[in-house]
């Protein structure tokens, strides 16, 4: 093994410096030197954690002094901090490079969106209450609701998804993905903020779950680890570029009361899993399944089995 011996390390550093600076002039979208109005990832996640403390009061570090005597003032303080911080981050991503009067208008719009988002928090809290109950009722290993909130990564990922989804619905750029990808990195659960998910949603274990942007999921759905709800193909425009966003439904629809077992893959925007159905582990589905259908895979015979069960 040979080693580069640099006698003049200052000269070598300057050479590398010059090469790096030269790449800054190349067009690639990886530079953001002169514009300051990008959202700050750390501040966005600080806001998310503040919101989660508001939704689950007393469950997070630093909340030891919350009690019924001071919760009213504490709640008002948290909402004010959330509004101010979120409006600032919204403005930074909504008008990159804005100055002067244009920035003032952007800040005013950002404050309006921030207040509108805050108005959704009671609804989000009610949804998460149902998600937590679904996890407690649906998992025999769950000893208490408190354990579910404190220890289940899926609840944290779902909570972050529900917050990101509300921002997504309001047309907020970038920030929803920062939130969902933070959850992806920390909890191993990848839920696009554009997905539409009903109440009482439970992800058991959760590692490796992927839920795409145009996926629609009903109520009382249970998903195990390594489940993929993805696209079967990608539509392109006349110039051969991928059609992005929700213009085309790329991901499946999962109706109420469905169970998706570990490792199953369901693909395609025209694929619907009917109400009350069960998709077994490692099953690959690319076409619709009627209500109350069970599909399993027999590894010994390398064949799928399908039957209809009695409606619940």
ZINORJO-V413488 format. One record per residue. N is the residue number from 0. RES is the residue in one small letter. PSI is psi as a letter, one per 20 degrees, with the letter a starting at -180 (NA if undefined). Layout:
# ZINORJO-V413488
n->(N N)
res->(RES RES)
psi->(PSI PSI)
This chain:
# ZINORJO-V413488
n->(0 1 2 3 4 5 6 7 8 9 10 11 12 13 14 15 16 17 18 19 20 21 22 23 24 25 26 27 28 29 30 31 32 33 34 35 36 37 38 39 40 41 42 43 44 45 46 47 48 49 50 51 52 53 54 55 56 57 58 59 60 61 62 63 64 65 66 67 68 69 70 71 72 73 74 75 76 77 78 79 80 81 82 83 84 85 86 87 88 89 90 91 92 93 94 95 96 97 98 99 100 101 102 103 104 105 106 107 108 109 110 111 112 113 114 115 116 117 118 119 120 121 122 123 124 125 126 127 128 129 130 131 132 133 134 135 136 137 138 139 140 141 142 143 144 145 146 147 148 149 150 151 152 153 154 155 156 157 158 159 160 161 162 163 164 165 166 167 168 169 170 171 172 173 174 175 176 177 178 179 180 181 182 183 184 185 186 187 188 189 190 191 192 193 194 195 196 197 198 199 200 201 202 203 204 205 206 207 208 209 210 211 212 213 214 215 216 217 218 219 220 221 222 223 224 225 226 227 228 229 230 231 232 233 234 235 236 237 238 239 240 241 242 243 244 245 246 247 248 249 250 251 252 253 254 255 256 257 258 259 260 261 262 263 264 265 266 267 268 269 270 271 272 273 274 275 276 277 278 279 280 281 282 283 284 285 286 287 288 289 290 291 292 293 294 295 296 297 298 299 300 301 302 303 304 305 306 307 308 309 310 311)
res->(x x x x x x x x x x x x x x x x x x x x x x x x x x x x x x x x x x x x x x x x x x x x x x x x x x x x x x x x x x x x x x x x x x x x x x x x x x x x x x x x x x x x x x x x x x x x x x x x x x x x x x x x x x x x x x x x x x x x x x x x x x x x x x x x x x x x x x x x x x x x x x x x x x x x x x x x x x x x x x x x x x x x x x x x x x x x x x x x x x x x x x x x x x x x x x x x x x x x x x x x x x x x x x x x x x x x x x x x x x x x x x x x x x x x x x x x x x x x x x x x x x x x x x x x x x x x x x x x x x x x x x x x x x x x x x x x x x x x x x x x x x x x x x x x x x x x x x x x x x x x x x x x x x x x x x x x)
psi->(p q q o o o h n h g g g g h g h g h g g h h h h i q o i j j q m h i p i l q q o g g h g h h g g h g g h h h h m p i i q p i j h j p r h h j h g h g g h g g g g h g g g g g g g h g h h i h m p j q q c h g h g h g h g h h h g h g h g g h i i h g g g g g g h g h g g h h g g h i o i i o h r h g g g g h i o h h h g g g g h g h g h g h g g h j k p q g g h h g g h h g g g h h i j p n o p i i q o p a r l p p o p f h p j p p o r g j q p p b q l p p p r q k p p n a q h r p q q a h j j q p o r b j h p o i q r p o r q k q p o r p j q p p q p i j p p o q p j r p o r p j p o p j r q p r q k p p p r p o h h i l q q p p q p r p q NA)
